[in-house]
Amino acid sequence: MRKLTIEERATRLAHYIIETKDTVRSTAKKFGVSKSTVHKDVSDRLLKINPILAKEVREILDENKAERHIRGGMATKLKYLREKQL
């Protein structure tokens, strides 16, 4: 299987984030690249390749950023509930 070009990778990452509304971290894990690579691809490189797609991804990333404190709180709550049950 051939290696993806940077443009193809950026586009695939963007479509994945739009379809799943996944975070940068989980997208990076799914595609086997670093968080920095995902962020650079969908924030900088995608603007030059497909500005409309970049705008859609930016909206999802902004939404995820706004909700991250809630996710963190829920993760902590679940952690201590599991510990209490043991």
N, C-alpha and C positions, 0 to 999 in steps of 0.2 A: 504494500500500500504506500502510495506516495505521501510525502509530507505536505501539509497545507501551507499555502503562502500566508503571509501576515494578513493580507486583505481578506482572504477566505476565513482565516481563524477569527478575525475581528467580527466579521459578518455572522459567522456561526454562533459566536459567543453572544452577540446582540440578540439574535433570534431566540436563542435558548432563554436568555434573561427575560425577554418580552413574553414568551410563551409560559414560562413557569413562575415568573416574578421572583426568581431565586436571588439570593444575595451574591455579592462578589466572592465571598469565601467559599460558599458551596458550589458555585459555578467553577471556580478554580479547581476545587477537588474533583469535580465531575470530569473536567477536561484534562486534568493532569498538568496544569500550569500554575504559576504563582499568582497570588492575589494582585501583585503589582502588574503582572502581564495582563490580566483580565482588565484591570482598571485602566491601564495605558491603552489597550486595544479599544475598549468601548468609549473612553472619554476623549482621547486625542486622535488616534488613528482613524476611528470611525467618522469623525467630523469631516475629514478630507475625502473619505470613500463614499459615505452616504449620510449627509447631514440630517435627513428626515429620520432615518433609523436611529441615528445618534440622539436625536431629541426624544424619541420614544423611550430609549434606554435610560436617558438622564432622568426622566420623570419617575421611572421605577426605582432607580438608585436613590433618588431624593426621598421617595416614599419609604424605602427600606431604612435609610439613614434616620428619618424622623421616628421610625418605630423601634429602632434598635435598643433604646433604653427599656422599652416594655418587654422585648424578647429577653434581654439580660435579666430583668427582674423575675420573669416567669421561670427562667432556667435555674436561678438561685432558689426560688421557692420550691421547685420540683426536687432539687438536690436535697434540701433539708427535709422535705416530706419523706423521701426515700430513706434517708438516714434515720429518721424517727421511726419508720416502720420496721427497720432492722433491729 
